[in-house]
Amino acid sequence: MTVREANPDTVRVAAAQIFCLDGDKPGNLVRIENAMKEARKAAVDIICFPEMALMGWVNPEAHQQSHPIPGADVEALAALARKYQMYLAIGVGEKDGEDLYDAAILLNPSGELLVKHRKVNILTELMEPPYTPGKGVEVAETEFGRLGLLICADSFVDEVKQGMADLNPDLLLIPYGWAKEVEDWPQHGLELEKTVTATAKAIGCPVVGTDLVGEISQGPWKGRVYGGQSLIVDAQGIVLKKGLDRDRDLLIVDLSLSKS
C-alpha cells in the first residue's frame, strides 16, 4: 500500500473504468476487485464504478439475476469495501418484488450501506420489461463531507440536479453507461465531457463520472459500445483527469473538499 502524507483537507478519489460484460457477474466481480486492489495500492479513499456494473445496463437477465438491497450482491461488494478499506460507489440492479431498479449504492470502508439511489431518468423503450423509475436523491454524511449519488441520464434532468444541489453535496459520484454506435467513437466522449462538466457547475461540487468499456448485447441498442473516457472534474467544471478511450483505466485525483 502506498502511504501518502496525511491531509485532513483532501480526499483521494478514483474512477474505475473497467470492462463490464453483460451477464458475467462473476467475471465483473473479478474486474471490480482487481481495480480496487490497484486503487488500494495507491491509497485511494473513494472509488466509483460504472452503471449496472454487475449485470450490464438494459440487460433483461437482470430481472432474474439481481437481488434486493440489502442482499447477496451488496454483501459481495461490502466484503470488497471492507477488504480494501475504501468507500465504494457502484451501479447495481435492485430487485424489489416484481420491480427492477437501475440503482447505485455507496458503501463505507466497514461495508455499511450509506446511500441507495434508484435511477430517475430511465429509457423505458430499451428493455422489456423496463426498469422501474426511482424518486428523489440523497447524500451521505462522511468524514470527507457530503457524498451524493446520481446515475447517468439523471444528470440530464434539471429537476434532479436541482434536488441534489439543494442537499449541498461536497462530492458527487455518478456511474455512467455512455453508449453509442462504433463509428461515433471517440467523438461521443466529448458529449460525456459536456454532460459531466455541466453537472458539476450546476450542482457546485466536484464530480466523478465513471463510464465503462464494453458492448450492449441485447435489445434495440444491441451492438452499441461504451467508450470509456471517464472524468473527474472540479466544482467549476474544469477537467482534472480524463480516462482512456475504449480501454480499461483507473483515474486517481486528490481533491480538496469544502465539507460544508
LUMGU-254641 format. One record per atom (N, C-alpha, C): y, z, x; residue in three letters. Coordinates in steps of 0.1 Angstrom, whole numbers, padded with zeros to 4 digits, always signed. Example, Ala and Ser with C-alpha at 12.3 -4.5 7.8 and 13.67 -1.06 7.14 Angstrom:
-0057+0078+0132ala
-0045+0078+0123ala
-0033+0078+0132ala
-0022+0071+0128ser
-0011+0071+0137ser
+0000+0079+0129ser
END
This chain:
-0012+0000+0008met
+0000+0000+0000met
+0012+0000+0009met
+0022-0008+0005thr
+0035-0008+0012thr
+0043+0004+0008thr
+0049+0011+0018val
+0057+0022+0015val
+0072+0017+0017val
+0080+0019+0006arg
+0094+0015+0007arg
+0102+0027+0006arg
+0114+0026+0011glu
+0123+0037+0011glu
+0127+0042-0003glu
+0125+0054-0006ala
+0128+0060-0019ala
+0143+0057-0023ala
+0145+0052-0035asn
+0158+0049-0040asn
+0157+0051-0055asn
+0162+0062-0060pro
+0161+0065-0075pro
+0169+0055-0083pro
+0178+0047-0077asp
+0186+0038-0085asp
+0181+0024-0086asp
+0169+0022-0080thr
+0163+0008-0080thr
+0149+0009-0086thr
+0144-0002-0091val
+0131-0004-0096val
+0126-0017-0091val
+0113-0017-0086arg
+0107-0030-0081arg
+0099-0036-0093arg
+0103-0047-0097val
+0096-0054-0108val
+0089-0067-0103val
+0079-0070-0111ala
+0071-0082-0107ala
+0068-0090-0120ala
+0069-0104-0119ala
+0065-0113-0129ala
+0052-0119-0124ala
+0041-0116-0131ala
+0027-0120-0126ala
+0024-0133-0133ala
+0027-0144-0127gln
+0025-0158-0132gln
+0010-0162-0128gln
+0001-0160-0138ile
-0013-0162-0135ile
-0019-0174-0143ile
-0030-0179-0138phe
-0038-0188-0146phe
-0045-0181-0158phe
-0043-0185-0170cys
-0050-0180-0182cys
-0058-0190-0188cys
-0071-0188-0190leu
-0080-0198-0196leu
-0083-0193-0210leu
-0081-0202-0220asp
-0084-0199-0234asp
-0098-0194-0236asp
-0099-0182-0241gly
-0112-0176-0245gly
-0120-0169-0234gly
-0115-0170-0221asp
-0122-0165-0210asp
-0116-0151-0207asp
-0119-0141-0216lys
-0113-0128-0215lys
-0118-0121-0202lys
-0131-0122-0199pro
-0135-0115-0186pro
-0128-0121-0174pro
-0127-0134-0173gly
-0120-0141-0162gly
-0106-0138-0162gly
-0099-0138-0173asn
-0085-0134-0174asn
-0082-0120-0169asn
-0091-0111-0172leu
-0090-0097-0167leu
-0091-0097-0152leu
-0100-0105-0147val
-0101-0105-0132val
-0088-0110-0126val
-0082-0120-0132arg
-0070-0126-0126arg
-0058-0116-0128arg
-0058-0109-0139ile
-0048-0098-0141ile
-0050-0087-0130ile
-0062-0083-0128glu
-0064-0072-0118glu
-0060-0077-0104glu
-0064-0089-0101asn
-0060-0094-0087asn
-0045-0094-0085asn
-0038-0098-0096ala
-0023-0098-0095ala
-0018-0084-0093ala
-0024-0074-0100met
-0020-0060-0099met
-0023-0055-0086met
-0034-0058-0080lys
-0038-0054-0067lys
-0028-0058-0057lys
-0024-0071-0058glu
-0014-0076-0049glu
+0000-0069-0051glu
+0003-0067-0063ala
+0016-0060-0066ala
+0016-0046-0061ala
+0004-0039-0062arg
+0004-0025-0057arg
+0006-0025-0042arg
+0001-0035-0035lys
+0003-0035-0020lys
+0018-0037-0017lys
+0026-0043-0026ala
+0040-0044-0024ala
+0048-0033-0031ala
+0041-0023-0036ala
+0048-0011-0041ala
+0056-0014-0054ala
+0051-0023-0062val
+0057-0027-0075val
+0057-0015-0085val
+0068-0013-0092asp
+0068-0002-0102asp
+0064-0007-0116asp
+0069-0020-0120ile
+0067-0025-0133ile
+0063-0040-0131ile
+0052-0043-0138ile
+0047-0057-0137ile
+0046-0063-0151ile
+0049-0075-0153cys
+0049-0082-0166cys
+0041-0095-0165cys
+0031-0096-0174phe
+0022-0107-0175phe
+0026-0116-0187phe
+0020-0128-0188pro
+0024-0137-0199pro
+0019-0134-0213pro
+0023-0142-0222glu
+0019-0141-0237glu
+0005-0143-0239glu
-0002-0135-0247met
-0016-0136-0251met
-0024-0139-0239met
-0022-0131-0228ala
-0028-0133-0215ala
-0044-0131-0215ala
-0049-0124-0225leu
-0064-0122-0225leu
-0071-0134-0232leu
-0066-0140-0243met
-0073-0149-0250met
-0067-0163-0250met
-0054-0164-0247gly
-0047-0177-0248gly
-0040-0178-0261gly
-0028-0183-0260trp
-0019-0185-0272trp
-0025-0195-0281trp
-0022-0193-0294val
-0027-0202-0305val
-0042-0206-0303val
-0050-0196-0299asn
-0064-0198-0298asn
-0071-0191-0309asn
-0076-0199-0319pro
-0082-0192-0331pro
-0093-0183-0329pro
-0100-0184-0317glu
-0111-0175-0314glu
-0106-0161-0313glu
-0093-0159-0311ala
-0087-0145-0310ala
-0089-0138-0323ala
-0091-0145-0335his
-0093-0138-0347his
-0106-0130-0347his
-0116-0135-0339gln
-0129-0128-0338gln
-0130-0119-0326gln
-0122-0122-0316gln
-0124-0115-0303gln
-0113-0105-0299gln
-0103-0105-0307ser
-0092-0094-0305ser
-0096-0081-0311ser
-0090-0071-0307his
-0093-0057-0312his
-0080-0051-0317his
-0081-0040-0325pro
-0070-0032-0329pro
-0062-0026-0316pro
-0050-0022-0318ile
-0043-0015-0308ile
-0040-0001-0313ile
-0044+0010-0307pro
-0053+0010-0295pro
-0067+0005-0298pro
-0074+0001-0288gly
-0087-0004-0290gly
-0093-0009-0276gly
-0104-0016-0276ala
-0111-0019-0264ala
-0102-0027-0254ala
-0094-0037-0258asp
-0086-0044-0249asp
-0076-0036-0242asp
-0069-0027-0250val
-0059-0018-0244val
-0065-0008-0235val
-0077-0004-0238glu
-0084+0006-0229glu
-0087-0001-0216glu
-0091-0013-0216ala
-0094-0020-0203ala
-0081-0022-0195ala
-0070-0025-0202leu
-0057-0027-0195leu
-0052-0013-0190leu
-0054-0003-0198ala
-0049+0010-0194ala
-0056+0015-0182ala
-0069+0012-0181ala
-0076+0016-0168ala
-0070+0009-0156ala
-0065-0003-0158leu
-0058-0010-0146leu
-0045-0004-0143leu
-0037+0000-0154ala
-0024+0006-0151ala
-0026+0019-0144ala
-0037+0027-0147arg
-0040+0039-0140arg
-0044+0036-0126arg
-0053+0027-0124lys
-0059+0024-0111lys
-0048+0020-0101lys
-0038+0011-0106tyr
-0028+0006-0097tyr
-0015+0013-0098tyr
-0014+0023-0107gln
-0002+0032-0108gln
+0011+0024-0110gln
+0011+0016-0121met
+0024+0009-0124met
+0025+0007-0139met
+0037+0005-0143tyr
+0040+0001-0157tyr
+0035-0013-0159tyr
+0028-0015-0170leu
+0021-0028-0173leu
+0026-0033-0186leu
+0033-0045-0186ala
+0037-0052-0199ala
+0029-0065-0199ala
+0022-0067-0211ile
+0013-0079-0212ile
+0012-0083-0226ile
+0010-0096-0228gly
+0007-0101-0242gly
-0007-0100-0245gly
-0011-0095-0257val
-0024-0094-0262val
-0025-0097-0277val
-0037-0101-0281gly
-0040-0102-0295gly
-0042-0088-0301gly
-0037-0086-0314glu
-0040-0074-0321glu
-0046-0077-0334glu
-0058-0072-0337lys
-0064-0074-0350lys
-0062-0061-0358lys
-0056-0063-0370asp
-0053-0052-0379asp
-0059-0057-0393asp
-0071-0053-0396gly
-0077-0058-0408gly
-0080-0072-0407gly
-0075-0080-0416glu
-0077-0095-0416glu
-0065-0101-0408glu
-0055-0094-0404asp
-0043-0100-0398asp
-0045-0100-0383asp
-0040-0111-0376leu
-0040-0112-0362leu
-0025-0113-0358leu
-0021-0104-0349tyr
-0008-0104-0344tyr
-0007-0109-0329tyr
+0003-0117-0326asp
+0006-0120-0312asp
+0015-0108-0308asp
+0009-0100-0300ala
+0015-0087-0296ala
+0018-0086-0281ala
+0026-0077-0278ala
+0028-0073-0264ala
+0028-0058-0263ala
+0023-0052-0252ile
+0023-0038-0251ile
+0029-0034-0237ile
+0034-0022-0237leu
+0039-0016-0224leu
+0031-0003-0222leu
+0024-0002-0211leu
+0016+0010-0207leu
+0023+0016-0195leu
+0023+0029-0194asn
+0028+0036-0182asn
+0017+0038-0172asn
+0020+0043-0160pro
+0010+0044-0150pro
-0001+0054-0153pro
+0000+0062-0163ser
-0011+0070-0168ser
-0019+0063-0178ser
-0016+0051-0181gly
-0023+0043-0191gly
-0019+0046-0206gly
-0008+0053-0208glu
-0004+0056-0221glu
+0004+0045-0227glu
+0001+0042-0240leu
+0008+0031-0247leu
+0022+0036-0251leu
+0032+0030-0246leu
+0046+0034-0249leu
+0052+0026-0260leu
+0050+0013-0260val
+0056+0004-0270val
+0046-0007-0273val
+0045-0011-0286lys
+0038-0022-0290lys
+0048-0031-0298lys
+0049-0044-0294his
+0058-0053-0302his
+0049-0064-0307his
+0051-0067-0320arg
+0045-0078-0326arg
+0055-0090-0327arg
+0051-0101-0323lys
+0060-0113-0322lys
+0065-0116-0336lys
+0078-0118-0337val
+0085-0120-0349val
+0085-0135-0353val
+0089-0143-0343asn
+0091-0158-0345asn
+0078-0165-0341asn
+0070-0167-0351ile
+0057-0174-0348ile
+0058-0188-0354ile
+0049-0197-0348leu
+0049-0211-0353leu
+0036-0213-0361leu
+0037-0211-0374thr
+0025-0210-0382thr
+0017-0223-0383thr
+0023-0234-0380glu
+0015-0247-0381glu
+0006-0249-0369glu
+0006-0241-0359leu
-0002-0244-0347leu
-0015-0237-0346leu
-0019-0229-0356met
-0032-0222-0356met
-0036-0219-0371met
-0048-0220-0374glu
-0054-0217-0387glu
-0065-0208-0386glu
-0065-0196-0393pro
-0052-0191-0399pro
-0042-0187-0388pro
-0029-0186-0392pro
-0019-0184-0382pro
-0018-0169-0379pro
-0010-0166-0369tyr
-0006-0152-0366tyr
+0002-0147-0378tyr
+0001-0134-0380thr
+0010-0127-0389thr
+0022-0123-0382thr
+0034-0125-0388pro
+0047-0122-0380pro
+0049-0107-0380pro
+0055-0102-0369gly
+0059-0088-0368gly
+0073-0086-0374gly
+0077-0074-0373lys
+0091-0070-0377lys
+0097-0060-0367lys
+0109-0062-0364gly
+0117-0052-0356gly
+0113-0052-0342gly
+0121-0044-0334val
+0120-0043-0320val
+0121-0028-0316val
+0115-0025-0304glu
+0116-0011-0299glu
+0118-0011-0284glu
+0123+0001-0279val
+0123+0003-0265val
+0116+0016-0261val
+0112+0017-0249ala
+0106+0030-0244ala
+0115+0036-0234ala
+0117+0050-0235glu
+0124+0057-0225glu
+0115+0061-0213glu
+0120+0057-0201thr
+0112+0059-0189thr
+0121+0065-0178thr
+0115+0068-0167glu
+0124+0073-0156glu
+0132+0062-0150glu
+0129+0050-0154phe
+0137+0038-0149phe
+0148+0034-0159phe
+0148+0041-0171gly
+0157+0037-0181gly
+0150+0032-0193gly
+0157+0025-0202arg
+0150+0020-0214arg
+0144+0006-0212arg
+0131+0005-0215leu
+0124-0008-0213leu
+0121-0014-0226leu
+0125-0026-0228gly
+0123-0033-0241gly
+0113-0045-0239gly
+0107-0049-0251leu
+0097-0059-0251leu
+0101-0069-0262leu
+0100-0082-0258leu
+0100-0093-0268leu
+0089-0103-0264leu
+0087-0113-0272ile
+0077-0123-0268ile
+0082-0137-0270ile
+0082-0145-0260cys
+0085-0159-0260cys
+0096-0163-0271cys
+0092-0170-0282ala
+0101-0175-0291ala
+0110-0165-0298ala
+0107-0152-0297asp
+0116-0142-0302asp
+0130-0144-0295asp
+0130-0149-0283ser
+0142-0150-0276ser
+0150-0162-0281ser
+0145-0169-0291phe
+0153-0180-0297phe
+0162-0175-0309phe
+0158-0163-0314val
+0164-0158-0327val
+0175-0148-0324val
+0187-0152-0329asp
+0199-0143-0327asp
+0197-0129-0333asp
+0191-0129-0345glu
+0189-0116-0352glu
+0180-0107-0344glu
+0169-0112-0338val
+0160-0104-0329val
+0167-0100-0317val
+0175-0109-0311lys
+0182-0105-0298lys
+0192-0094-0301lys
+0199-0095-0313gln
+0209-0085-0316gln
+0203-0072-0319gln
+0191-0072-0325gly
+0184-0060-0327gly
+0180-0053-0314gly
+0176-0061-0304met
+0173-0055-0291met
+0186-0050-0284met
+0196-0058-0285ala
+0209-0054-0279ala
+0214-0041-0284ala
+0212-0038-0297asp
+0216-0026-0304asp
+0209-0014-0298asp
+0197-0016-0292leu
+0190-0005-0286leu
+0194-0002-0272leu
+0202-0011-0266asn
+0208-0009-0253asn
+0198-0007-0242asn
+0189-0017-0241pro
+0178-0016-0230pro
+0184-0018-0216pro
+0178-0012-0206asp
+0182-0013-0192asp
+0174-0025-0186asp
+0163-0028-0192leu
+0154-0039-0187leu
+0146-0045-0198leu
+0146-0058-0199leu
+0138-0065-0210leu
+0126-0072-0203leu
+0114-0070-0209leu
+0102-0077-0204leu
+0098-0087-0214leu
+0096-0100-0211ile
+0093-0110-0221ile
+0081-0118-0216ile
+0069-0116-0221pro
+0058-0125-0219pro
+0060-0138-0226pro
+0059-0149-0218tyr
+0061-0163-0224tyr
+0048-0171-0224tyr
+0048-0181-0233gly
+0038-0191-0233gly
+0045-0204-0234gly
+0051-0210-0224trp
+0060-0221-0224trp
+0053-0234-0221trp
+0050-0241-0232ala
+0041-0253-0231ala
+0048-0266-0235ala
+0044-0276-0228lys
+0049-0290-0231lys
+0039-0300-0226lys
+0041-0313-0230glu
+0032-0323-0225glu
+0033-0324-0210glu
+0022-0329-0204val
+0021-0330-0189val
+0033-0337-0183val
+0037-0348-0190glu
+0047-0357-0184glu
+0061-0350-0185glu
+0063-0339-0192asp
+0075-0333-0194asp
+0078-0322-0183asp
+0068-0319-0175trp
+0069-0310-0164trp
+0072-0318-0151trp
+0080-0313-0142pro
+0086-0299-0141pro
+0099-0297-0149pro
+0105-0308-0155gln
+0118-0307-0161gln
+0119-0296-0172gln
+0107-0294-0179his
+0108-0285-0190his
+0110-0270-0185his
+0108-0268-0173gly
+0111-0254-0168gly
+0126-0251-0168gly
+0135-0261-0168leu
+0149-0259-0170leu
+0152-0253-0183leu
+0145-0257-0194glu
+0147-0252-0207glu
+0143-0237-0207glu
+0132-0233-0200leu
+0129-0219-0199leu
+0140-0211-0193leu
+0145-0217-0182glu
+0156-0210-0174glu
+0168-0208-0183glu
+0172-0218-0191lys
+0183-0217-0200lys
+0180-0206-0211lys
+0168-0205-0216thr
+0165-0195-0226thr
+0165-0181-0220thr
+0159-0179-0208val
+0159-0166-0203val
+0173-0161-0198val
+0181-0170-0192thr
+0194-0166-0188thr
+0203-0163-0200thr
+0202-0171-0211ala
+0210-0168-0223ala
+0206-0155-0229ala
+0193-0152-0229thr
+0188-0139-0235thr
+0194-0127-0227thr
+0194-0128-0214ala
+0199-0117-0205ala
+0214-0115-0208ala
+0222-0126-0210lys
+0236-0124-0212lys
+0238-0119-0226lys
+0230-0123-0236ala
+0232-0119-0250ala
+0229-0104-0252ala
+0219-0099-0244ile
+0215-0085-0246ile
+0221-0076-0236ile
+0226-0082-0225gly
+0233-0074-0215gly
+0225-0066-0205gly
+0213-0071-0202cys
+0204-0064-0192cys
+0196-0074-0185cys
+0190-0070-0173pro
+0181-0079-0166pro
+0169-0083-0175pro
+0163-0094-0172val
+0151-0099-0179val
+0141-0104-0169val
+0128-0099-0172val
+0117-0105-0165val
+0110-0114-0175val
+0110-0127-0173gly
+0103-0136-0182gly
+0092-0143-0175gly
+0079-0139-0180thr
+0067-0144-0173thr
+0060-0154-0180thr
+0059-0166-0175asp
+0051-0177-0181asp
+0038-0178-0174asp
+0029-0185-0179leu
+0015-0186-0173leu
+0013-0201-0168leu
+0001-0203-0163val
-0003-0216-0159val
-0016-0219-0166val
-0017-0230-0172gly
-0030-0233-0180gly
-0027-0244-0190gly
-0036-0245-0200glu
-0036-0256-0209glu
-0040-0251-0223glu
-0033-0256-0234ile
-0038-0253-0247ile
-0050-0261-0250ile
-0061-0254-0255ser
-0073-0261-0257ser
-0077-0265-0271ser
-0069-0260-0281gln
-0072-0262-0295gln
-0060-0264-0303gln
-0061-0270-0315gly
-0050-0271-0324gly
-0041-0283-0321gly
-0030-0284-0329pro
-0021-0295-0328pro
-0015-0298-0315pro
-0013-0287-0307trp
-0007-0288-0293trp
-0018-0289-0282trp
-0030-0292-0286lys
-0041-0293-0276lys
-0037-0303-0265lys
-0039-0299-0253gly
-0035-0307-0241gly
-0022-0304-0235gly
-0013-0297-0243arg
+0000-0293-0237arg
-0003-0283-0226arg
+0005-0283-0216val
+0003-0274-0204val
+0014-0264-0203val
+0011-0252-0197tyr
+0021-0242-0193tyr
+0024-0244-0178tyr
+0037-0245-0176gly
+0041-0249-0162gly
+0046-0238-0153gly
+0044-0226-0156gly
+0049-0215-0147gly
+0064-0215-0147gly
+0070-0214-0136gln
+0085-0213-0134gln
+0090-0201-0141gln
+0083-0190-0140ser
+0087-0177-0145ser
+0101-0173-0138ser
+0108-0163-0144leu
+0121-0160-0140leu
+0123-0145-0140leu
+0131-0140-0130ile
+0137-0127-0130ile
+0152-0129-0129ile
+0160-0125-0139val
+0174-0127-0139val
+0181-0114-0141val
+0194-0113-0136asp
+0202-0101-0138asp
+0209-0101-0151asp
+0217-0091-0154ala
+0223-0089-0167ala
+0234-0100-0170ala
+0238-0107-0159gln
+0248-0118-0161gln
+0241-0131-0163gln
+0228-0131-0163gly
+0220-0144-0164gly
+0219-0151-0151gly
+0222-0145-0140ile
+0220-0151-0127ile
+0205-0150-0122ile
+0200-0161-0119val
+0185-0162-0115val
+0184-0155-0101val
+0176-0145-0101leu
+0173-0138-0088leu
+0160-0143-0082leu
+0151-0148-0090lys
+0139-0154-0084lys
+0132-0163-0095lys
+0127-0174-0091lys
+0120-0183-0100lys
+0106-0187-0094lys
+0096-0187-0103gly
+0083-0189-0099gly
+0080-0204-0096gly
+0068-0205-0090leu
+0064-0219-0086leu
+0061-0227-0099leu
+0062-0240-0097asp
+0060-0250-0107asp
+0044-0252-0108asp
+0038-0248-0119arg
+0024-0251-0122arg
+0014-0246-0112arg
+0017-0234-0107asp
+0008-0227-0098asp
+0010-0212-0099asp
-0001-0205-0095arg
+0000-0191-0096arg
+0011-0186-0086arg
+0017-0175-0091asp
+0028-0169-0082asp
+0030-0154-0087asp
+0035-0147-0078leu
+0039-0133-0080leu
+0054-0131-0076leu
+0063-0130-0085leu
+0077-0128-0082leu
+0080-0113-0081leu
+0087-0109-0071ile
+0090-0095-0069ile
+0105-0093-0066ile
+0112-0085-0073val
+0126-0083-0071val
+0129-0068-0073val
+0138-0062-0064asp
+0143-0049-0066asp
+0156-0050-0075asp
+0156-0042-0086leu
+0167-0042-0095leu
+0174-0029-0095leu
+0187-0029-0096ser
+0195-0017-0099ser
+0198-0016-0114ser
+0192-0006-0121leu
+0194-0005-0135leu
+0204+0006-0138leu
+0211+0003-0150ser
+0222+0012-0154ser
+0217+0026-0159ser
+0205+0026-0164lys
+0200+0039-0170lys
+0210+0045-0180lys
+0214+0036-0189ser
+0224+0041-0199ser
+0219+0051-0208ser
END
